[in-house]
Amino acid sequence: MLDRSFGNIKILEKSLNAAWLRNEAISNNIANVNTPGYKREKVEFESILKDSLMHLGIEGKLTHEKHIPLGNLGIDHIGPVIQKDFTSKYRRDGNNVNIDVEMANLAKNTIRYNMMAQRISGKFNKLKQIMKDGR
């Protein structure tokens, strides 16, 4: 029963880690706004998570690192990926960081992080209340 009620805590944990990494990438972009040739970094996680959740099914267990994965590896094996953005328009100096876009992304990511932290806190408070009332 607890798996069904609190199973998405692992997903929220992975999402928090991705938001933290995204915050670092955005901060690096802002710090390098005037660095010639710098290419902005972006963090991909939501699409990876969506693909992983859409392909739920048989989950293979790897017992050796050289084994071939079978089916879905589960939530434990997914994580955020940092990518350089080579597709955005460049300025004359080769930099593609737009400070206005980065500040908006930072605000959006901060809101997302705080929301997920509150959700996890609420889940743990609910679990604590269940344990306290179940004496």
Backbone as ProteinMPNN parsed JSONL, in Angstrom:
{"seq_chain_A": "MLDRSFGNIKILEKSLNAAWLRNEAISNNIANVNTPGYKREKVEFESILKDSLMHLGIEGKLTHEKHIPLGNLGIDHIGPVIQKDFTSKYRRDGNNVNIDVEMANLAKNTIRYNMMAQRISGKFNKLKQIMKDGR", "coords_chain_A": {"N_chain_A": [[0.817, -1.196, 0.0], [1.956, 1.232, 0.758], [3.75, 1.616, -1.308], [2.097, 2.274, -3.434], [0.934, 4.629, -2.507], [3.109, 6.271, -1.879], [4.914, 5.96, -3.89], [5.707, 7.703, -5.9], [7.586, 9.356, -4.801], [10.213, 8.851, -5.418], [10.28, 9.658, -8.077], [9.778, 12.377, -7.713], [12.079, 13.007, -6.288], [14.094, 12.574, -8.235], [13.266, 14.543, -10.024], [13.663, 16.848, -8.511], [16.46, 16.775, -8.305], [17.085, 17.169, -10.995], [16.056, 19.747, -11.383], [17.747, 21.164, -9.709], [20.208, 20.784, -11.013], [19.565, 22.045, -13.407], [19.297, 24.641, -12.474], [21.969, 25.203, -11.856], [23.063, 25.079, -14.454], [21.723, 27.187, -15.726], [22.658, 29.289, -14.17], [25.374, 29.177, -14.865], [25.115, 29.9, -17.542], [24.201, 32.539, -17.295], [26.392, 33.67, -15.996], [28.246, 33.555, -18.008], [27.432, 35.292, -19.987], [28.697, 37.297, -21.421], [30.902, 36.067, -22.488], [32.948, 35.413, -25.154], [32.134, 33.113, -27.742], [30.902, 31.26, -26.078], [28.584, 28.668, -25.565], [25.262, 28.201, -24.718], [24.021, 26.185, -22.001], [21.708, 23.548, -21.568], [19.301, 21.622, -19.746], [18.052, 18.443, -20.079], [15.386, 16.61, -18.977], [12.657, 16.146, -18.406], [11.534, 15.098, -20.778], [12.962, 12.716, -20.959], [12.101, 11.423, -18.629], [9.371, 11.218, -19.219], [9.429, 9.509, -21.474], [10.468, 7.233, -20.225], [8.43, 6.607, -18.381], [6.337, 6.11, -20.122], [7.02, 3.757, -21.293], [6.599, 1.665, -19.554], [6.732, -1.618, -18.323], [7.981, -4.817, -18.713], [10.571, -5.191, -16.475], [13.933, -5.451, -16.493], [16.572, -6.917, -14.581], [19.796, -5.981, -14.009], [22.665, -7.813, -13.423], [25.266, -7.664, -13.871], [27.636, -5.343, -15.186], [28.157, -5.638, -17.88], [26.042, -6.919, -19.004], [23.282, -7.12, -21.278], [20.754, -4.703, -21.343], [17.35, -5.391, -20.494], [14.178, -4.616, -21.439], [12.413, -2.089, -19.577], [14.438, -0.163, -17.495], [13.717, 1.042, -15.162], [13.015, 3.688, -12.776], [15.271, 4.31, -11.326], [17.462, 4.36, -13.011], [17.385, 6.542, -14.66], [18.174, 9.933, -15.448], [18.999, 13.471, -15.358], [20.279, 15.21, -18.249], [22.905, 17.181, -19.406], [23.109, 19.427, -22.041], [24.763, 21.1, -24.707], [23.662, 23.987, -26.395], [23.51, 24.289, -29.653], [21.866, 25.203, -31.581], [20.58, 27.654, -31.338], [20.386, 31.148, -32.271], [23.364, 32.935, -32.97], [25.411, 35.505, -31.58], [27.601, 38.016, -32.895], [30.014, 37.457, -31.666], [29.901, 34.757, -31.264], [28.578, 33.816, -29.062], [25.595, 32.53, -27.611], [23.809, 33.208, -25.594], [20.968, 34.578, -24.176], [20.193, 37.007, -22.019], [17.71, 37.813, -20.976], [16.006, 35.653, -21.53], [17.301, 33.674, -20.052], [17.025, 34.643, -17.413], [14.249, 34.518, -17.139], [13.933, 31.747, -17.409], [15.309, 30.954, -15.118], [13.657, 31.974, -13.07], [11.313, 30.478, -13.565], [12.281, 27.887, -13.144], [12.979, 28.031, -10.453], [10.475, 28.319, -9.227], [9.373, 25.86, -9.984], [11.114, 24.086, -8.633], [10.623, 24.78, -5.921], [7.927, 24.042, -5.737], [8.063, 21.26, -6.102], [9.612, 20.561, -3.901], [7.869, 21.235, -1.834], [5.838, 19.369, -2.339], [7.156, 16.925, -1.82], [7.786, 17.322, 0.862], [5.2, 17.436, 1.914], [4.357, 14.799, 1.4], [6.1, 13.355, 3.084], [5.344, 14.438, 5.55], [2.755, 13.461, 5.669], [3.279, 10.722, 5.822], [4.643, 10.681, 8.269], [2.585, 11.473, 9.958], [0.859, 9.296, 9.671], [2.4, 7.27, 10.832], [2.582, 8.262, 13.409], [-0.101, 8.296, 14.265], [-0.666, 5.631, 14.144], [0.082, 4.169, 16.354]], "CA_chain_A": [[0.0, 0.0, 0.0], [2.812, 2.405, 0.801], [4.327, 1.815, -2.642], [1.11, 2.949, -4.263], [0.713, 5.971, -1.986], [4.327, 7.07, -1.809], [5.829, 5.487, -4.922], [6.24, 8.766, -6.752], [8.615, 10.124, -4.102], [11.447, 8.656, -6.192], [10.161, 10.53, -9.248], [9.962, 13.743, -7.233], [13.499, 13.158, -5.95], [14.817, 12.736, -9.496], [12.888, 15.842, -10.578], [14.375, 17.86, -7.719], [17.858, 16.752, -8.737], [17.14, 17.779, -12.325], [15.847, 21.188, -11.217], [18.981, 21.703, -9.123], [21.195, 20.805, -12.084], [19.125, 23.084, -14.338], [19.634, 25.916, -11.847], [23.409, 25.389, -12.051], [23.307, 25.347, -15.871], [21.246, 28.548, -16.003], [23.609, 30.201, -13.52], [26.562, 29.209, -15.727], [24.781, 30.679, -18.732], [24.154, 33.954, -16.909], [27.757, 34.108, -15.685], [29.029, 33.619, -19.247], [26.664, 36.022, -20.993], [29.603, 38.118, -22.228], [32.072, 35.277, -22.87], [32.906, 35.104, -26.59], [32.154, 31.711, -28.138], [30.216, 30.387, -25.115], [27.297, 28.101, -25.987], [24.428, 28.002, -23.535], [23.735, 24.815, -21.599], [20.324, 23.27, -21.187], [19.151, 20.334, -19.075], [16.928, 17.625, -20.542], [14.977, 15.586, -18.021], [11.236, 15.839, -18.47], [11.273, 14.208, -21.913], [13.53, 11.417, -20.599], [11.176, 10.852, -17.651], [8.135, 10.868, -19.929], [9.697, 8.301, -22.261], [10.634, 6.109, -19.306], [7.128, 6.257, -17.81], [5.469, 5.61, -21.191], [7.453, 2.418, -21.677], [6.558, 0.748, -18.416], [6.461, -2.982, -18.738], [8.928, -5.744, -18.103], [11.769, -4.535, -15.97], [15.042, -6.385, -16.353], [17.526, -6.623, -13.514], [21.172, -6.196, -14.441], [23.513, -8.341, -12.358], [26.653, -7.393, -14.268], [27.611, -4.144, -16.02], [28.28, -5.992, -19.287], [24.81, -7.546, -19.479], [22.439, -6.304, -22.153], [19.52, -4.359, -20.636], [16.115, -5.99, -20.986], [12.991, -3.857, -21.089], [12.554, -0.83, -18.854], [15.362, -0.289, -16.372], [13.134, 1.64, -13.975], [13.271, 5.099, -12.477], [16.591, 4.476, -10.732], [18.505, 4.467, -14.02], [17.258, 7.731, -15.492], [18.68, 11.142, -14.822], [19.083, 14.623, -16.248], [21.408, 15.273, -19.174], [23.273, 18.536, -19.802], [23.442, 19.518, -23.46], [25.105, 22.414, -25.247], [22.694, 24.435, -27.383], [24.172, 24.774, -30.859], [20.841, 25.542, -32.561], [20.115, 29.027, -31.173], [21.108, 32.18, -33.017], [24.599, 33.403, -32.347], [25.822, 36.892, -31.771], [28.832, 38.092, -33.691], [31.138, 36.86, -30.94], [29.687, 33.321, -31.161], [27.823, 33.512, -27.845], [24.16, 32.438, -27.891], [23.07, 33.393, -24.347], [20.088, 35.742, -24.091], [20.043, 37.202, -20.567], [16.289, 37.888, -20.627], [15.491, 34.283, -21.56], [17.899, 32.945, -18.936], [16.409, 35.107, -16.165], [12.899, 33.938, -17.11], [14.103, 30.316, -17.126], [15.709, 30.821, -13.713], [12.453, 32.183, -12.255], [10.436, 29.321, -13.774], [12.897, 26.73, -12.506], [12.88, 28.228, -9.003], [9.085, 27.998, -8.863], [9.232, 24.408, -10.144], [11.86, 23.445, -7.547], [9.894, 24.994, -4.663], [6.699, 23.252, -5.78], [8.395, 19.847, -5.887], [10.061, 20.425, -2.51], [6.664, 21.239, -1.0], [5.143, 18.096, -2.533], [7.884, 15.886, -1.086], [7.596, 17.605, 2.287], [3.839, 17.023, 2.243], [4.305, 13.329, 1.429], [6.766, 12.888, 4.299], [4.499, 14.81, 6.689], [1.638, 12.51, 5.696], [3.828, 9.465, 6.324], [4.918, 10.882, 9.694], [1.284, 11.489, 10.641], [0.355, 7.914, 9.678], [3.164, 6.524, 11.822], [2.251, 8.786, 14.741], [-1.467, 7.883, 14.611], [-0.788, 4.175, 14.108], [0.691, 3.543, 17.541]], "C_chain_A": [[0.858, 1.254, 0.0], [3.459, 2.671, -0.548], [3.364, 2.591, -3.528], [0.921, 4.389, -3.808], [1.946, 6.858, -2.078], [5.347, 6.668, -2.87], [6.422, 6.597, -5.767], [7.214, 9.677, -6.021], [9.934, 10.008, -4.854], [11.436, 9.544, -7.437], [10.366, 11.98, -8.84], [11.42, 14.006, -6.862], [14.329, 13.38, -7.215], [14.519, 14.091, -10.126], [13.554, 16.985, -9.825], [15.844, 17.929, -8.12], [18.018, 17.412, -10.101], [16.966, 19.291, -12.238], [17.088, 21.85, -10.622], [20.073, 21.825, -10.192], [20.851, 21.881, -13.108], [19.457, 24.465, -13.784], [21.126, 26.223, -12.024], [23.725, 25.733, -13.501], [22.883, 26.766, -16.232], [22.187, 29.568, -15.378], [24.901, 30.302, -14.32], [26.304, 30.04, -16.981], [24.786, 32.169, -18.424], [25.564, 34.481, -16.648], [28.592, 34.285, -16.953], [28.321, 34.384, -20.357], [27.565, 36.858, -21.902], [30.871, 37.38, -22.639], [31.991, 34.941, -24.361], [32.991, 33.598, -26.848], [31.431, 30.766, -27.194], [28.88, 29.938, -25.691], [26.5, 27.756, -24.743], [24.193, 26.516, -23.282], [22.26, 24.699, -21.265], [20.269, 21.859, -20.621], [17.896, 19.659, -19.602], [16.614, 16.596, -19.455], [13.527, 15.176, -18.223], [10.914, 14.897, -19.619], [11.82, 12.803, -21.644], [12.609, 10.697, -19.619], [9.89, 10.391, -18.327], [8.324, 9.597, -20.741], [9.814, 7.074, -21.373], [9.29, 5.661, -18.735], [6.175, 5.704, -18.857], [5.804, 4.167, -21.541], [7.537, 1.485, -20.473], [6.174, -0.634, -18.909], [7.401, -3.895, -17.987], [10.162, -4.965, -17.685], [12.844, -5.586, -15.767], [15.984, -5.958, -15.247], [18.917, -6.974, -14.014], [21.992, -6.682, -13.258], [24.985, -8.133, -12.66], [26.626, -6.22, -15.239], [27.72, -4.444, -17.512], [27.046, -6.703, -19.84], [24.031, -6.572, -20.353], [21.146, -5.997, -21.403], [18.29, -4.963, -21.315], [14.947, -5.149, -20.51], [13.326, -2.542, -20.407], [13.481, -1.04, -17.656], [14.833, 0.357, -15.097], [13.613, 3.06, -13.746], [14.67, 5.325, -11.927], [17.67, 4.753, -11.766], [18.338, 5.668, -14.944], [17.782, 8.932, -14.718], [18.759, 12.271, -15.832], [20.356, 14.587, -17.095], [21.656, 16.737, -19.532], [23.691, 18.509, -21.266], [23.827, 20.95, -23.792], [24.095, 22.74, -26.342], [23.436, 25.041, -28.575], [23.168, 25.253, -31.898], [20.363, 26.983, -32.465], [20.95, 29.984, -32.013], [22.335, 32.63, -32.237], [24.746, 34.902, -32.547], [27.102, 36.874, -32.596], [30.012, 37.441, -32.996], [30.966, 35.351, -30.728], [28.917, 32.883, -29.932], [26.333, 33.46, -28.195], [23.303, 32.574, -26.632], [22.266, 34.688, -24.425], [19.745, 35.924, -22.618], [18.578, 37.249, -20.151], [15.665, 36.494, -20.574], [16.024, 33.495, -20.366], [17.291, 33.368, -17.597], [14.982, 34.562, -16.032], [12.965, 32.443, -16.799], [14.488, 30.075, -15.674], [14.504, 30.99, -12.79], [11.512, 30.985, -12.355], [10.982, 28.083, -13.066], [12.827, 26.83, -10.989], [11.482, 27.887, -8.497], [8.864, 26.497, -8.925], [9.909, 23.668, -8.987], [11.11, 23.575, -6.217], [8.609, 24.171, -4.613], [6.996, 21.778, -5.494], [8.875, 19.612, -4.455], [8.87, 20.415, -1.554], [5.888, 19.938, -1.134], [5.826, 16.979, -1.757], [7.706, 16.081, 0.409], [6.204, 17.172, 2.737], [3.698, 15.511, 2.321], [4.952, 12.794, 2.702], [5.986, 13.272, 5.558], [3.312, 13.867, 6.813], [2.101, 11.165, 6.258], [4.117, 9.552, 7.824], [3.621, 10.86, 10.505], [0.704, 10.08, 10.72], [1.083, 7.106, 10.744], [2.82, 6.968, 13.247], [0.871, 8.308, 15.193], [-1.607, 6.365, 14.707], [-0.189, 3.462, 15.298], [-0.117, 2.405, 17.977]], "O_chain_A": [[0.533, 2.231, -0.675], [3.695, 3.826, -0.902], [3.779, 3.468, -4.286], [0.762, 5.28, -4.642], [1.836, 8.059, -2.325], [6.525, 7.007, -2.753], [7.524, 6.452, -6.296], [7.632, 10.689, -6.583], [10.694, 10.975, -4.919], [12.462, 10.114, -7.806], [11.048, 12.732, -9.536], [11.935, 15.1, -7.095], [15.172, 14.276, -7.257], [15.409, 14.721, -10.698], [13.964, 17.976, -10.429], [16.405, 19.016, -8.259], [18.987, 18.136, -10.331], [17.651, 20.036, -12.939], [17.437, 22.97, -10.995], [20.771, 22.836, -10.267], [21.743, 22.555, -13.623], [19.854, 25.358, -14.533], [21.502, 27.361, -12.306], [24.57, 26.591, -13.757], [23.592, 27.467, -16.953], [22.481, 30.597, -15.987], [25.469, 31.387, -14.444], [27.172, 30.791, -17.426], [25.312, 32.968, -19.198], [25.892, 35.604, -17.033], [29.537, 35.074, -16.97], [28.581, 34.15, -21.537], [27.209, 37.097, -23.056], [31.824, 38.011, -23.095], [31.062, 34.254, -24.786], [33.811, 32.9, -26.252], [31.349, 29.571, -27.479], [28.133, 30.747, -26.242], [27.003, 27.101, -23.829], [24.17, 25.703, -24.206], [21.647, 25.633, -20.747], [21.086, 21.006, -20.971], [16.809, 20.237, -19.573], [17.477, 15.808, -19.066], [13.208, 13.987, -18.213], [10.102, 13.987, -19.457], [11.213, 11.813, -22.052], [12.364, 9.499, -19.76], [9.383, 9.306, -18.042], [7.477, 8.704, -20.705], [9.322, 6.0, -21.719], [9.038, 4.462, -18.618], [5.294, 4.911, -18.528], [4.947, 3.436, -22.038], [8.422, 0.634, -20.384], [5.364, -0.771, -19.825], [7.591, -3.761, -16.778], [10.717, -4.183, -18.456], [12.683, -6.503, -14.962], [16.169, -4.765, -15.007], [19.186, -8.113, -14.394], [22.015, -6.039, -12.208], [25.846, -8.39, -11.819], [25.696, -6.105, -16.037], [27.403, -3.581, -18.332], [27.01, -7.05, -21.02], [24.115, -5.356, -20.181], [20.503, -6.908, -20.881], [18.207, -5.033, -22.541], [14.747, -4.986, -19.307], [14.386, -1.958, -20.634], [13.314, -1.994, -16.896], [15.457, 0.223, -14.045], [14.501, 3.558, -14.439], [15.205, 6.427, -12.049], [18.703, 5.33, -11.428], [19.08, 5.8, -15.917], [17.822, 8.93, -13.487], [18.603, 12.047, -17.033], [21.369, 14.009, -16.701], [20.729, 17.451, -19.915], [24.509, 17.688, -21.681], [23.282, 21.897, -23.225], [23.718, 21.868, -27.125], [23.926, 26.168, -28.506], [23.564, 25.67, -32.987], [19.791, 27.496, -33.427], [22.072, 29.67, -32.411], [22.329, 32.691, -31.008], [24.279, 35.478, -33.53], [27.609, 35.809, -32.945], [30.915, 36.926, -33.655], [31.803, 34.728, -30.076], [28.63, 31.697, -29.775], [25.862, 34.268, -28.996], [22.17, 32.093, -26.613], [22.811, 35.756, -24.705], [19.073, 35.075, -22.033], [18.236, 36.767, -19.071], [14.885, 36.195, -19.67], [15.284, 32.736, -19.74], [17.066, 32.52, -16.733], [14.558, 34.188, -14.939], [12.159, 31.929, -16.023], [14.043, 29.102, -15.065], [14.347, 30.233, -11.832], [10.975, 30.53, -11.346], [10.226, 27.323, -12.461], [12.635, 25.821, -10.31], [11.33, 27.243, -7.459], [8.243, 25.919, -8.032], [9.338, 22.732, -8.428], [10.976, 22.6, -5.477], [8.245, 23.658, -3.555], [6.273, 21.128, -4.739], [8.576, 18.574, -3.865], [8.865, 19.669, -0.575], [5.334, 19.448, -0.15], [5.158, 16.175, -1.108], [7.5, 15.115, 1.144], [6.047, 16.606, 3.818], [3.006, 14.992, 3.198], [4.418, 11.882, 3.332], [5.968, 12.515, 6.528], [2.905, 13.512, 7.92], [1.407, 10.547, 7.066], [3.862, 8.601, 8.563], [3.57, 10.298, 11.599], [0.116, 9.712, 11.737], [0.458, 6.342, 11.48], [2.773, 6.154, 14.169], [0.684, 7.956, 16.358], [-2.57, 5.869, 15.292], [0.026, 2.251, 15.244], [0.225, 1.746, 18.958]]}, "name": "protein", "num_of_chains": 1, "seq": "MLDRSFGNIKILEKSLNAAWLRNEAISNNIANVNTPGYKREKVEFESILKDSLMHLGIEGKLTHEKHIPLGNLGIDHIGPVIQKDFTSKYRRDGNNVNIDVEMANLAKNTIRYNMMAQRISGKFNKLKQIMKDGR"}
